[in-house]
Amino acid sequence: METRVTHGSAGIQAAGALLRAGEVVAFPTETVYGLGADATRGDAIRKIYATKGRPSHNPLIVHVTGIDQAQAVNGLLPKNARRVAEALWPGPLTLVIPRGGHICPEVAAGGPTVALRAPAHPVAQQLLAAANVPVAAPSANISGHTSPTTAQHVWDELHGKIPLILDGGPCAVGLESTVAEVGEDRIRILRPGAVTLEHILDILGNFKGSINPAQMPAASGQPLASPGLLDRHYAPDSSTFLFDPAQWDAVRAYLREQGPGFTATLISYSADIRLPAPHRTFMLPNDDAGYARGLYDALRTLDAMRPNAIFVLLPVNERGLWPAATDRLRRAGRYFHRKEMP
């Protein structure tokens, strides 16, 4: 299959026509690039799963223009979910609510709920309007790999597999949306992102229900409650090891012990933690927004160098986007334990 990269109004109209015809297209959002298909058509949704190699029990997020379209395709939003959507849509927030209306079961992996989001990216909004259908879209990459934040990232993995990539420039947030279940008696953050629990509680005021109750793991093969819950996800092909600042001396000692053919790369946000030549260091900003925006590009850039190992200095801040970045890294790699290193 020939893959075309396009942009602008002509590209948006072409992408919308493909979606209406039951095809898949890649498009930008403010979080990451998505691989979209008509959420009302099971045949189209199955193309997403086949193209990505995505496990069938991992549900998708349905993208809508806003509350009106959400209600049209899925019925009324629960009261608290609607209040939060009115305040935070369009934006990087996905709400998990009971599935109904015209959303096909394949979107929810056969489960009883559906994940809805209104993206803020202007190209995504224009595409949704042009397609005039709700668009189910996971990240536009092979399942389990690092999510794409540029059209080039999508091309690197999916060219020849999809008909069109709609280029809207680099993603402004760079990490997937927050996924939250907001009901009348409980609020649960299923995947952290730019919208925090504090944002939601501020909107709802004096909420009396349970907050972030423990989540029961799905039985084998049963639908997951949300995208982004797989143990291994967002991962480079290269072995990736996470370490805390206090482990820096141990990491350096380990690298000194390796032979001359061993190459390592490092993602750091601290000027004091860098690798000497011939190893490579990718510096990210020491602020949560800048770090999140650059993280996936850093992982992809270093992975393309085919190092023996990628080391990542873990964030230690628990505010803003830092917890979301840490969540993605914990699924992309494993902790550095010197005794267990190969």
C-alpha positions in Angstrom: 0.0 0.0 0.0 1.2 3.5 -0.9 1.2 5.9 2.1 0.6 9.6 1.4 1.7 12.3 3.8 -0.5 15.4 3.5 -1.5 18.6 5.3 -3.8 21.6 5.1 -7.4 21.8 4.2 -7.1 19.5 1.1 -5.4 16.9 3.3 -8.1 17.1 6.0 -10.8 16.6 3.4 -9.0 13.6 1.9 -8.6 12.1 5.4 -12.2 12.7 6.2 -13.3 11.0 3.0 -11.1 7.9 3.8 -12.6 7.7 7.3 -16.2 7.8 6.0 -15.2 5.0 3.5 -14.1 2.8 6.4 -10.3 3.3 6.1 -7.7 4.1 8.7 -5.7 7.4 8.7 -3.1 8.8 11.1 -3.7 12.3 12.4 -2.3 14.7 15.0 -3.7 15.5 18.4 -2.2 17.7 21.1 -1.0 14.5 22.9 0.3 12.0 20.3 -0.6 11.1 16.8 -3.6 8.8 16.5 -4.5 6.0 14.1 -8.2 6.7 13.4 -11.2 4.9 12.0 -15.0 5.3 12.1 -16.0 4.3 15.6 -19.5 3.1 14.4 -18.1 0.5 12.0 -16.7 -2.8 13.2 -14.9 -3.5 9.9 -13.0 -0.2 10.2 -12.1 -0.8 13.8 -10.8 -4.2 13.1 -8.3 -2.5 10.6 -6.9 -0.5 13.5 -6.3 -3.7 15.6 -4.8 -5.5 12.6 -2.5 -2.6 11.5 -1.1 -2.1 15.0 -1.0 -5.8 16.0 -3.0 -4.6 19.1 -4.3 -7.1 21.6 -8.1 -7.5 21.1 -8.8 -6.9 24.8 -7.2 -3.5 24.8 -10.0 -0.9 24.1 -9.7 2.3 22.1 -10.5 6.0 22.7 -13.3 7.6 20.7 -12.6 11.1 19.6 -15.5 13.6 19.2 -15.8 17.3 18.5 -17.3 17.9 21.9 -20.2 17.2 24.3 -22.9 17.4 21.6 -21.3 14.8 19.4 -20.6 12.6 22.5 -24.2 12.7 23.4 -25.3 12.0 19.8 -23.2 8.9 19.5 -23.3 7.5 23.0 -26.3 9.0 24.8 -26.2 11.4 27.8 -23.0 11.7 29.8 -23.3 11.0 33.5 -23.8 14.2 35.5 -20.3 14.5 37.0 -18.6 13.4 33.8 -20.5 16.1 31.9 -19.5 18.8 34.4 -15.8 17.8 34.0 -16.2 17.7 30.2 -17.8 21.1 30.1 -14.8 22.5 31.9 -11.9 20.6 30.3 -13.0 19.7 26.8 -11.5 20.1 24.3 -8.3 18.9 25.9 -6.1 16.0 27.0 -8.7 14.3 29.1 -10.5 11.0 28.2 -13.6 10.1 30.2 -14.7 6.4 30.7 -18.5 6.1 30.8 -21.1 3.4 30.1 -21.1 2.4 26.4 -24.3 3.0 24.5 -25.6 4.6 21.3 -23.9 3.9 18.0 -20.4 3.0 19.2 -19.6 -0.5 18.0 -18.5 -3.2 20.6 -15.1 -3.6 19.0 -14.1 -0.1 20.1 -14.6 -1.2 23.8 -13.0 -4.6 23.2 -16.5 -5.9 24.0 -16.6 -4.3 27.4 -19.4 -2.3 29.0 -17.7 1.1 28.9 -16.3 3.5 26.3 -13.5 6.1 26.5 -14.4 9.5 25.0 -12.2 12.5 24.3 -12.6 15.8 22.5 -9.0 16.7 21.3 -7.9 20.3 21.3 -5.6 20.2 18.3 -7.2 22.3 15.6 -6.3 19.8 12.8 -8.0 17.0 14.8 -11.1 19.2 15.3 -11.2 20.0 11.6 -10.8 16.4 10.7 -13.6 15.3 13.0 -15.9 17.9 11.4 -14.9 16.9 7.9 -15.4 13.2 8.6 -18.7 13.8 10.5 -18.2 10.5 12.4 -16.8 9.7 15.8 -13.2 8.5 15.3 -11.7 5.8 17.4 -7.9 6.2 17.6 -5.1 4.6 19.6 -1.6 5.9 19.0 -0.3 5.6 15.4 2.4 3.0 16.0 2.9 -0.7 16.3 1.4 -2.0 19.5 3.6 -1.7 22.5 6.2 0.6 20.8 7.0 4.3 21.7 4.1 6.6 20.8 4.6 9.0 17.8 4.6 12.8 18.3 5.5 13.8 14.7 4.3 12.7 11.3 7.8 11.4 10.7 7.5 9.0 13.7 4.3 7.6 12.1 6.0 7.2 8.8 8.9 5.4 10.3 6.6 2.6 11.6 3.5 2.6 9.4 4.4 3.6 5.9 3.1 1.0 3.5 0.4 -0.1 6.0 -2.0 2.9 5.9 -3.2 5.1 3.1 -2.7 8.5 4.6 -0.8 10.4 7.3 -2.2 13.9 8.1 0.8 16.1 9.2 -0.1 18.7 11.9 3.4 19.3 13.2 4.8 18.2 16.5 2.4 17.4 19.4 2.3 20.1 22.0 1.8 17.9 25.1 3.7 14.8 23.9 2.2 12.2 26.3 -1.2 10.5 26.0 -4.3 11.9 27.6 -5.4 11.4 31.2 -8.0 8.6 31.3 -10.5 9.1 34.2 -13.6 7.3 35.3 -15.8 10.1 36.8 -19.0 8.8 38.3 -21.4 10.0 40.9 -19.8 8.0 43.8 -16.2 7.5 42.7 -13.4 9.0 40.7 -10.6 6.9 39.4 -7.5 7.9 37.4 -6.8 5.0 35.1 -3.9 6.6 33.2 -2.2 9.8 34.4 -1.7 12.7 32.0 -1.8 16.5 31.8 -5.2 16.7 33.6 -4.6 15.8 37.2 -7.0 14.4 39.9 -6.7 17.9 41.5 -8.1 19.5 38.4 -11.1 17.2 38.4 -11.8 17.6 42.1 -11.6 21.4 41.8 -14.3 21.3 39.2 -16.6 19.0 41.2 -16.1 20.8 44.4 -17.0 19.0 47.6 -17.0 15.4 46.2 -18.1 12.8 48.7 -17.4 9.6 46.9 -14.3 7.4 46.8 -11.2 8.7 45.1 -8.8 6.4 43.2 -10.1 3.1 44.7 -7.9 0.1 44.0 -8.4 -1.3 40.5 -9.0 -5.0 40.1 -6.8 -6.5 37.3 -8.8 -7.9 34.3 -8.8 -11.6 34.0 -6.8 -13.0 31.2 -8.3 -12.1 27.8 -11.0 -9.9 29.4 -11.4 -6.3 28.3 -9.2 -3.8 30.0 -10.9 -0.9 31.8 -8.8 1.6 29.8 -6.1 2.0 27.2 -2.6 2.3 28.6 -2.8 -0.4 31.2 -0.6 -3.1 29.7 2.5 -3.9 31.7 4.8 -3.4 28.7 3.9 -0.4 26.6 5.5 2.7 25.0 8.7 0.7 24.7 11.8 1.1 22.5 13.3 -2.0 20.9 16.6 -1.4 22.8 16.9 -2.6 26.4 15.8 0.3 28.6 16.8 0.8 32.2 15.5 3.3 34.7 17.5 4.7 37.6 17.1 7.2 40.4 19.6 10.0 40.9 21.0 8.2 43.9 22.0 5.3 41.6 24.1 7.4 39.3 27.4 6.1 40.7 26.3 2.5 40.3 25.3 3.1 36.7 28.7 4.7 35.9 30.5 1.8 37.6 28.5 -0.7 35.6 29.4 1.1 32.3 33.1 1.2 33.2 33.1 -2.6 33.6 31.7 -3.2 30.1 34.0 -3.9 27.1 34.9 -1.4 24.4 32.2 -2.5 22.1 29.4 -1.7 24.6 27.5 1.5 23.7 25.0 3.2 26.0 22.7 6.2 25.7 21.2 8.2 28.4 18.1 10.5 28.8 18.8 13.0 31.5 17.4 16.3 32.8 20.3 17.1 35.1 23.5 18.8 34.0 25.4 16.7 36.6 24.3 13.4 35.1 25.8 12.9 31.6 27.7 10.1 29.9 31.2 10.5 28.7 32.2 9.7 25.0 31.7 7.4 23.2 28.3 7.1 24.9 25.6 9.6 24.1 23.4 11.7 26.3 20.0 13.2 25.3 19.2 16.2 27.5 15.6 17.0 28.2 14.3 20.2 29.9 14.0 20.1 33.7 10.4 21.2 33.6 7.4 18.8 33.3 5.9 20.3 30.2 9.2 20.4 28.3 10.2 16.9 29.5 6.9 15.4 28.5 7.0 17.1 25.1 10.4 15.7 24.3 10.4 12.3 25.9 9.1 10.1 23.1 11.3 11.8 20.5 14.3 11.2 22.8 13.4 7.5 23.2 13.0 7.1 19.4 16.2 9.0 18.6 18.3 6.9 21.0 16.6 3.7 19.9 17.5 4.4 16.3 21.2 4.4 17.3 20.8 0.7 18.3 22.7 1.0 21.6 23.3 -1.9 23.9 21.2 -0.1 26.4 19.2 3.1 27.0 19.4 4.5 30.5 16.8 6.9 31.7 17.1 9.2 34.8 13.7 8.9 36.5 11.9 12.1 37.4 11.5 12.6 41.2 8.9 15.4 41.1 5.3 14.3 41.7 3.6 17.4 40.3 2.1 18.3 36.9 3.1 16.0 34.1 6.0 14.3 36.0 3.8 11.4 37.2 2.6 10.8 33.7 6.1 10.7 32.4 7.1 8.3 35.1 4.1 6.0 34.4 5.1 5.7 30.7 8.8 5.1 31.6 7.9 2.3 34.0 6.0 0.5 31.2 8.7 1.2 28.7 11.6 -0.2 30.7 12.7 -1.8 33.9 14.5 -0.6 37.0 18.3 -0.8 37.0 19.6 -3.4 39.5 23.3 -4.0 39.0 23.2 -7.6 40.2 20.6 -8.4 37.6 22.3 -6.7 34.6 23.4 -9.0 31.8 
